[in-house]
Amino acid sequence: MEKNEKLAILVGGGPAPGINSVIGAATIRACASGVEVLGVQDGFKWLIEGDTSRVTALTIADTSRIHFRGGSMLGISRANPTKSPELLAKCLGTLHRMGVGMLVTIGGDDTCFSSSQLAKASRSKLRVVHVPKTIDNDLDLPQDVYTFGFQTARHIGVEIVKNLMVDAKTTSRWYFVIAMGRKAGHLALGIGKAAGATLSLVSEEFEHPVALSKVVDTLAGAIIKRLSQGRTDGVAVLAEGLVEHIRPSDIEGLEGVERDAHGHIRIAEVDFGNLVKAAVKKQLGTLGINATIVPKNIGYEVRCADPIPFDMEYTRDLGYCAARHVIEGGTEALISIQRGSFVPVPFAQIMDPITGRMRVRMVDVTSDCYKIARSYMLRLKAEDLEDRVELAHLAAAANLSPNEFRERFGYLVENESRSSIGSLKSAQTA
């Protein structure tokens, strides 16, 4: 490390509980080593404009207690320095003028990719490490290693769904809860499984692209099955990323939806909850079933929540290791804690050689964890259509004959595999 080499910290992407904890731990570790720390406001936004005025010196006194709070003291943005070589060069030049030789970035897969390209473009003049932050839990880490913020987001999400389940039963209605998860369904599945929601839907369980009608029929089938058991209420948790995998022709206006700096559909621009609600109600209406359905988006409520102790401890470890690793000469690595030990994961190891982008960790629908979650869900299953009594109940609830019901909904379970975990045929979920 050069004598006056400074360490800069910035945050990209969307908020996640624990950001401040990483900033604080990294600052304290660096300052204790005699390294000057700079906090860069709003991610890469001002760096790619050559603006050095949005930078704040960070000290131990400034950051020693910020780990308790949600949000980001440095702000956040989705500005993308990889959109052109000129922007990358401008970003590097801005950091160089400030005397920065070490950079700790905090963010998800897009920020991780930007960090890798920045390090590569610097030709070893800038050491860069990345701390994985996303409530989506979708960075390419081992399955039992979480991205920070996920556990807090799930915890808050479960509290919300728990209350909605009580309201649903009290008022005889269904809630369609849309949980964040642009690409992967970890948060939706985690919330639904922990809360005991009626069912959860994630994009990983469907072929891509998926017909909107299949998602609609899956939900309608669950409502009918619930009705056959004498219940007119339920809560379904849907991953918001489903909208990106539905055939564009099935969603009016999807092609014209605004996209962010990384090219992703701004999912908030697609009213997915109301779209699915209207389609399901229409489908049920053709069967003479009138169900009250209320869409509910959760995401913004959990992103800036104060971190739970799990994430506070986890992020302090990550921040400490990030600062230590880069100060000791480490670079081009994602910071992780695996089985209680610090493991730097080289950027090249988590890069998809075909796409040139960071790999995304999806829900493993072949895992026992998913199969257990699926077995507790109340949704149409193959054995429902094989059991004459159960089929008769379902058909009666749908105002169809057994043969008509099988013909109408049978395709949903045609490729259903028999899980070694077993099935809870009569499970009563909330």
N, C-alpha and C positions, 0 to 999 in steps of 0.2 A: 504493500500500500504506500503510495506517495504521501509525503508529509502533510500536505494541505488538501488532500483529496476529500471531497464532500460526498455524503450519501443523500440521495433524494428519495422521497416516498411519494407515490401517487396512487389514486384509486380509479379504476375504470369499470364500465358496465353499469349494472344496477345495484342498489343498496342490498346489504345483507347484514344481519346481526353479528357483531364481532369485529367490524372494520376498525373501530376506534381502539379496540384491544390490540390488534396487530400493530397499528401505528404507534401506540404507547410502548409496547414491549420492544419493538424494533428501535425506537428512539432511545429508550433507556439503555439498551444493550450497546448501541453505537456511542452514545455520549459517555458511557462508562469506559469505553475504549479510546476516548479522546477524539472521536470523529464528529465533525460538524454535520448536523442533520438539517435538511431543507424539506419542508412540506409543500408539495406542488398542488395548487388548487385546481379542481375540476379536470382531473385526469390529464389527457394529452391535449386538451382543448387549446390552451394558451401556448404550450410549447411549440405546436405546429404553426403557430402564428408568429413565433419569434418573440413573444412577450415574456419578459422576465419579472414583471411587476407583480405577478400573482403567486409569489413564493414567500413562504413564511419560515423563519428559523424556528426549529423545534428544540425544546429543552426538556430535561427530566421534570422540572417544575410544571411545565405546560401539560405534560402527558401522563403523569403518574397515577391519575385517578379517572382517566377517560374511558377505561375498560368497562365501566359499569353501564355506559350509555350506548344506545343504538344510534343509527345514522352514521355520518362521516364528517369529522371536523375539517376534512380537506375537500369536502364536496365530492362530486362524482360526475362523470360524463361518458358518453359513448363515442367521443371523437376518435377517428381511426387514422393513425399516421401511416398505415400501410396502403392507403389508397393510391399513392404514387411515390416514386423514388424521391421526388422533390420534397414531399412532406416529411419523409423519413430523414432526409438530410437536414431539413429545417429544424426538426426536433432534436437531432444530435447536436447541431450547431448551438441551439439554445442552451442545452445542458452543458456543453463545453464552455460557453461563455460564463456560466455560473460556477465553474470549477468542479462540476459533478463528474466523478469517475465511477460511482456506484449507484445503482438504481434498484429499488425494491418496488415492484408493481403488485397491486392487489386487485384481483378481478377474476372473471370467468374465462371461458375458452377463447373468446375474442381478444380480451386483454392479454392473455397468455400468448396468443399468436403474435400480437403486436410487439410484445416484449421480445419474443424470439427473433423477429425480423429486425428489431432495433439493435439487438446484440450482434447479429450477423453483419448488419450494415456498418457497425462501428469498427469492425476489424480488430476486435480485442481492446479497443480504447475505452469502452464502457462495459463494466461488468453488470450483468442484469440477472436478478432472481425474481421469481414470481410466487406469490402466495395465493393458493386457489380459494376463491370466494364465490359461492353461488348457492342460493337456496334451492336451485334445481338439482344439485348433487351430481352433475353430469360430466365432470372432468375425468379423464382417463386414468383413474387410480384403481388400486385393488378394490374389490367389491365391499370390503369391510372398512375402508378408509373413506370418511365423509369429507365433503367440502364444507368449510366452516359456514355457519349460518343456517344450514339445513335443519339441524336438530332444533334450534330455536323456532324456526319457521314452522316446522311440523308441530311442535309443542303448542304454539299459539293457534295454529290451524285446527288442531284437535279440540281445543277449548271452544272455538267458534262452531265447529261441526257438532260437538256435543250439545250445545244449546239449540242448534237448529233441529237436531233429532227430537228434542223434547217439544219444540214448537210444532214440528211436523206431526207428531202423534197427537198433540193437544188440538190442533186445528184441522186434522185429517187432510193434509196436503203433502205434496212432494217438493223437495228442494233439489235443484240441479246446481251443485257447487262447482264452480270453475276454479281450479287451483293452478298456480303458476307452474311453468315447466315448458319452456319454448320447444325443446327437442325431446327431452326424456320425461317420463312420468313418475319419477321417484317421489316427488312431493305429494302428488295426488294419491299415489298408492300408499305412501307412508301415513298420510292423514287418515285415509279411509280405513286402512287396516287397524291402526291404533285406536281409532274412535269406534270401530265396529259399525261403520256406515253400511247401508244396504248393499251397495256395490260401488266399485271404482272402475273407471275406464281409462286406459292409457293407450297411446298410439302403438306401442310395441306389440300389442296383442292382435293387431289387424295387419292385413297385407297393405302395401302402399302402392299407389294411392288407394284409399278406402272410399267406398261409396257412402255418402251421407245417410242413405237409406239403411245401411247396415248398422250404423251407430244408433239411428232412430229405432230400428227394430229391436236392438239389444235392450234399449231403455224401455220401450213399450212392453217387451216380453217380461222384464222384471216387474213392471207395474201390474201386468196381468197376473203374474205368479203370486205377487203379494196380495192382489185382490182375491185370488182363489183361496187364500188362507185367511180371508176375513179382515184384511188390513187395507186401508186406503191412504196410507202414509209411507214415506220413505225418504232417504237421502242418498243421492248418487253423487259421487265425486268424480269429476272429469278433468283430465289434464288439458290445459289450454292449448298445448302443442298439437292436439288432435286436429285443430283447424288447419294447420300447415300440411297435413297429410290427407285431408279430404280432397277429392277431385275438385279442381277449381271450378269446373262447369256446374258443380252442385251448389256452389255458394255464390249467389248473385253479387257482382261487384268486387269479388275477391282480387281480380287482376289489377284493379285500380287502387287497392289499399296502399297506403303510405308505407315505405320501408325505411329502416334506420340506416346509420352510416355503414353498417356491416352487411346490408342487403337483406336483412330479415324482415318479414312482414311485421308491422306494428300490430301485434295481436289485439291490443286495446282498441284498435280501429274496427275490428270485427266483433260485432255483438253476438258472440258465439252462444252464450247462454240463452238469449231470447230466440235466436235462430233455431236451436235444438228444441227449445220448449215449444215453439210454434209447430215444428215438424212432428214432434211426438203427439201433441194434442190433436193435430190433424189426423194422424194415423189412428189414434185411439177413437177419434170421432167416427171414423168409418166402421168401427166395431160397436158403436153405440155406447162407448165408455166416456164418461166425463170426469176428468181428473184435474184437480187444481195443482198447478206446477209453478214454482217460483224460482227463477234463476238467481244465483248469488255468486258474485265474483269475490274471491279472497286472494290477496297477494300484497297489495299495498299496505294492508293492515299488519302484515308479518315482516315486511322487508326492513323496517327501521325500528323494530321492537328492541328493547333492552335484551341483550343476550342472556340466556339461561346459564347457570354455572358450567355446564358442559362446554358451551362455546366460549365462555370467558377463559377457562383454563386452556382449552385447545388452542385458541387464537394467541394467547400469551406465549405458548410454546412455539407456535409457528412464527410469530414476530421475532422472538429471540433468535431462533435458528436462521431466519432469513438474514438478519443483520450479521450474525456471527459468520455465516457461510460467505457472504459477499465481502466482508471485511478481511477474511482469511484467504481471499483470492478466488472464491467460487464464482461461477458465472454460468449463464445459459441453463438454469435448472429450476424446476418446479419444487417448491419446498413442501415436504410431507413428513408426517409422523406415522410410522408403521410399527405396530406392536411395541409401542413405547419408545422407539428409537427414531432419531432424525435420519431421514432418507432423502437425499437430493435426487430428483428424477430428471435426467437430461432432457432438454426440450426435444432433441432428435428422437428420443425414445417414445414420446407421446404424439409424434407427428405422423399423420397418414401419408405415406409416400405417394399415393395416387392423387389425392385431393390437394396435398400440400398444406392442409389445415390441421389443427389439433383434433385428435380423435375425441369423440363424445361417448361417454359411458351411458348406455341405455339400460333400462330395466331388463334383467335376465328372466324372461318368462319361462325358462326351463328350470329355474332354481326352485328348491323346496320352499324358500321364503315366499316366492310368488304363488306357488301351488297352494300353500297353506292359506294365503290371502284369498285366492280364488275359491277355495273350498268353503270358506265362510260367507262368500257373497250369495245374495239371493238373486239368481238370474236363471234363465232357462239352461238346462243341462241335458245331455243325451239321455240319461236315465229317466228324465221326466216324460220323454216321448215314448219310452219303451215300457213304462208302467201304465197299464190300461186305466187304473183308478186315477192316478195323477194326471194323465192326459185328459181324462173325462172332466176333471175339476178345472183344468186350465181352459179347455174348450168351452165349458159352460161360462166361465168368467169372461171369455172373449166373445160370447154369443156366436160360437161357431161349432160345427160338428168336429169330433176328434180328427177325422180325415182332413177336414178343411184347415184345422189348426196346424196339423203336421205339415201340410203342404205350404202353409203360409209362413211358419216360423222354423221349420225343420232345417233349413239351410244354415241357420246360425250355429248348429251343433254338429254339422256333418263331419268336420275335421277335428272335433274335440277329442283330445287324447285322454286316456284313463290314467289319472295320476296315482303314483305309488303312495301318495299321502292319504288318498281316499277321498270320499265325498261326503259332505254333511247334507244329505238329501232334505232333511226337515229342519235345517238350521233356521232359527228365528233371530235375525239380526234386527238392529234398531231401525 
